Amino acid sequence: MARRILIKKINTPPAGSLKDDIDFVCRSFGYFSPRDKQNTAGKIFRLLVRESHKSEGLTSDQMAEQLELTRGAIVHHLNSFINAGIIIRDKNAYRLRRQCLQKSIEEVKEDIDRIFSEMLKIASEIDSQLGNFYR
């Protein structure tokens, strides 16, 4: 399955606000777009992070009820999080990839490192075939 992992460099928030810290991580993954007028992605991400200690996760219906949003809007954003690899679907429930946010991010970083390693390997082969050498 192809993944679309988007990472943005944004300013780190001042210390002291759990909401701002969670939003920083969400924004760093490229969410909170101007098209998301209701901040749906942020609401979903904050909910899943707060519930991450519960291994069973939440269904899209449970999230829709808790956040007072449509199930369709929830599923749309969940699919984006799944494609980035930070959220997984386990049976009918959604949760962070691991029980803590730090470990989830570390695993996404490992995914990115593997992608870059493969890209570098192929780029080296291309350069070699073209006679381009990096010093």
N, C-alpha and C positions, 0 to 999 in steps of 0.2 A: 504494500500500500504506500503510495506517495504521501509524503508529509509536506506541509507548508509551514515552516517555522519562520516567523518574522520576529526580529529583535530590534527594538528601537533604543537609542541612547537618549535618555531623558534625565532631567535634573532629579537628584535624590531629594526626597522630602525631608523637612526638619524632623528630628527625633520626637517621639512622644505621641503619635497618633496611629493607632492600629489601622484605622480605616485608610489613612493616607499611605501607610506602608503597603497594605494589600493592594490599593489602587496603583501604587508605583509598579508593583510586580505585573499587574494586569496591563498597565500602559506599556511597560517594557516589552510585553508580548504583542503589542500592536493593537490592543483593544481600546475602547473609548473613542471610536471614530465620530466625526461630526454627524454622520448619518444616524448614529445611535442616540436619538433625542431623549429617550427615557433612561439612558445609562444602563440598559438591560445587561450588557456584558459584565459591567462592574458589579451589579447587584448579584448576578449569578455566581461570579467568581468569589465575591466576599462570602456568600452563603456556603459555597462548597469548601472554602478554606476554613471557615468557622466550624463546619461539620466534619472536618477531615479526621478527627479522632474517632469518629464512628465508622467502623470498617464497612458497614453495609451500604453507605451512600444514600442518595436521595433519588426518587423517581422524578421524571419531568413533571408529572402531575403534582407531586408534593412541592416542588419548587414553584410551579405556577401558582399554587394556592398560597404558599408563604409569601411570595413576592407580589401577588396580585397582578400577574401578567398572564398573557395567553400561553398555552402550551406550545403553540407554533413558534412564538418568539423565543421561548426557552430552548427548544430543540435546535433552532437555527444557530444560536450562540454556542450551545453545547457541541454541535458538530465542528465549529471552528476551534474550540478548545481541544477537542479530540484530535483533529488534524494536526494541531501543534504538538500533541503528545503530552500535554499537562493534565488533561482529564481523561479518564477511561470510563467505558461503559462495562459494567459487570452485571450480567443478567439484565434486569430492567432498571438498575440503579446507576447513577453517575457519581463519581468521586474523584478526588485527586489521584494521580498515578500512584502515589505512596501515601502513607498516613500522615506524613508531615510535608509541608510546603518545601522546605529546604531539600529534602531527598528527591522530591518530584522535580525540582529545578536542576539538581545535580544530574539526574537521569536524562533530562532534555539536553543538557550540556554535553553529556556523553554521546547522545544521538548526533548532535551538531559536529562534535569532534570526529566521529566516524565518517560523516558526510564529507567534511573538509579533507580528511585523510585520503578518501577515495578520489576526490576532485584533484588533489595535489599529485597523486599517483598518475592519474590519466593526463594531467597537464604536463608532467615530466615526460611521459611517453610521447605526447604530441610535440613538445619542444625538441626532443631527441630526434624524432622523424623529420622535423623541419630544419634541423641543424642549429636551433636556438639554444644557447647555453647560458645558464644563470651562474654568476660568480658570487 
